[in-house]
C-alpha cells in the first residue's frame, strides 16, 4: 500500500523579492529544488505533496533564509536559528 500524501500549499508575501525557494527536510534542505511562483498580489506559492509526519522548512528570499511569518510553530535548528515546522 502506498503512503498517503497530503497536498500542502506553502506561501509567503514578498512583493519585492526577485526569487523565492522553499527548502526543508522534505527536499534535504535544497536551495534550488523548489522554486516558488509569485502571483499578482506579491505572494509566492509552492504546492508540495508530503507524507504524514513532521516537516521542517524555511523560505529562501533573494538568498536570505527566512522563517514563515504565518506559521507560529518553530523549532531550534543546529545553526542556532529557528525553522518552521508543520505536523499532520
Secondary structure, 3 states (H helix, E strand, C coil): CCCCEEEEEEEEECCCCCCEEEEEHHHCCCCCCCECEECCCCEEEEEEEEECCEEEEEEEECCEEECCCCCCCEEECCCCCEEEEEEC
